[in-house]
Amino acid sequence: MHINLKLIKQTLKSRLTTCQLILLLLNILCIIIVVIVVVVLRKQLCSTKKTDVLVIREGTFFGDALDGNAFDDAAAANSLTLDDQLVSVNASWCSDTLISITFIYSNGATSQHGTGDGVRIPSYSSIFTLRSTESFNGVTVYEGVRDIVNPYKPSGTDNIVGICFFTNQSRQSNIFSSSNGTSYSDLFSDYTLAYARGRSYSFIDALQFIWTKDYEQSISAMIANV
């Protein structure tokens, strides 16, 4: 039998070239797939890095840190979450003294502070409610000494005697009660009034407001105190 070596060599060379070409195409296809996967994963990673970060800010402590009983609307049975905020304020007063104030929150919870003492009887009341797209971003508190029933301070007790609220839509409430006192303010244009805490018994002895702000940054979500 006569073997054509030249034909065999050409055949093997042709098959080898075909295999090499197929391998080259497969390699190119694999590279394209890897590049696509990397690009998609990178886009997803970048989109998840930018997240809303909630910043919590403690406002000024107004009033007397020792009188009355401490309250914290977030810690009370109000079921407040970080998504809730103050949406309405209802107050009552006599001629020059704030007697009670009720805070109403976006989840429907209400917290009343102050009861009066039987001598200073509420003569006036008023309510201020936010619009649907509004939020509180400022408050002015008036502190003053009043001759109320307090055996521990017969010469007069330092109370919150008046308060006024401001919104992010340039609205403000009337002054609840009296401006006859020393005024102090928390005004944060980029913060939202979340909830209140303080001290009260017959009257409002102290108030402190907690403010929150949302913003985007390229880190994982967190809660920070400032």
Secondary structure in CASP SS format (residue, H / E / C, confidence):
PFRMAT SS
TARGET T0000
AUTHOR 0000-0000-0000
METHOD secondary structure of the structure
MODEL  1
M C 1.00
H C 1.00
I C 1.00
N C 1.00
L H 1.00
K H 1.00
L H 1.00
I H 1.00
K H 1.00
Q H 1.00
T H 1.00
L H 1.00
K H 1.00
S H 1.00
R H 1.00
L H 1.00
T H 1.00
T H 1.00
C H 1.00
Q H 1.00
L H 1.00
I H 1.00
L H 1.00
L H 1.00
L H 1.00
L H 1.00
N H 1.00
I H 1.00
L H 1.00
C H 1.00
I H 1.00
I H 1.00
I H 1.00
V H 1.00
V H 1.00
I H 1.00
V H 1.00
V H 1.00
V H 1.00
V H 1.00
L H 1.00
R H 1.00
K H 1.00
Q H 1.00
L H 1.00
C H 1.00
S H 1.00
T H 1.00
K H 1.00
K E 1.00
T E 1.00
D E 1.00
V E 1.00
L E 1.00
V E 1.00
I E 1.00
R E 1.00
E E 1.00
G C 1.00
T C 1.00
F C 1.00
F E 1.00
G E 1.00
D C 1.00
A C 1.00
L C 1.00
D C 1.00
G C 1.00
N E 1.00
A E 1.00
F E 1.00
D E 1.00
D C 1.00
A C 1.00
A C 1.00
A C 1.00
A C 1.00
N C 1.00
S C 1.00
L C 1.00
T C 1.00
L C 1.00
D C 1.00
D C 1.00
Q C 1.00
L E 1.00
V E 1.00
S E 1.00
V E 1.00
N E 1.00
A E 1.00
S E 1.00
W E 1.00
C C 1.00
S C 1.00
D C 1.00
T C 1.00
L E 1.00
I E 1.00
S E 1.00
I E 1.00
T E 1.00
F E 1.00
I E 1.00
Y E 1.00
S C 1.00
N C 1.00
G C 1.00
A C 1.00
T E 1.00
S E 1.00
Q E 1.00
H E 1.00
G C 1.00
T C 1.00
G C 1.00
D C 1.00
G C 1.00
V C 1.00
R C 1.00
I C 1.00
P C 1.00
S C 1.00
Y E 1.00
S E 1.00
S E 1.00
I E 1.00
F E 1.00
T E 1.00
L C 1.00
R C 1.00
S C 1.00
T C 1.00
E C 1.00
S C 1.00
F E 1.00
N E 1.00
G E 1.00
V E 1.00
T E 1.00
V E 1.00
Y E 1.00
E E 1.00
G E 1.00
V E 1.00
R E 1.00
D C 1.00
I C 1.00
V C 1.00
N C 1.00
P C 1.00
Y C 1.00
K C 1.00
P C 1.00
S C 1.00
G C 1.00
T E 1.00
D E 1.00
N E 1.00
I E 1.00
V E 1.00
G E 1.00
I E 1.00
C E 1.00
F E 1.00
F E 1.00
T E 1.00
N C 1.00
Q C 1.00
S C 1.00
R C 1.00
Q E 1.00
S C 1.00
N C 1.00
I C 1.00
F E 1.00
S E 1.00
S C 1.00
S C 1.00
N C 1.00
G C 1.00
T E 1.00
S E 1.00
Y E 1.00
S E 1.00
D E 1.00
L E 1.00
F C 1.00
S C 1.00
D C 1.00
Y C 1.00
T E 1.00
L E 1.00
A E 1.00
Y E 1.00
A E 1.00
R E 1.00
G E 1.00
R E 1.00
S E 1.00
Y C 1.00
S C 1.00
F C 1.00
I E 1.00
D E 1.00
A E 1.00
L E 1.00
Q E 1.00
F E 1.00
I E 1.00
W E 1.00
T E 1.00
K E 1.00
D E 1.00
Y E 1.00
E E 1.00
Q E 1.00
S E 1.00
I C 1.00
S C 1.00
A C 1.00
M C 1.00
I E 1.00
A E 1.00
N E 1.00
V C 1.00
END
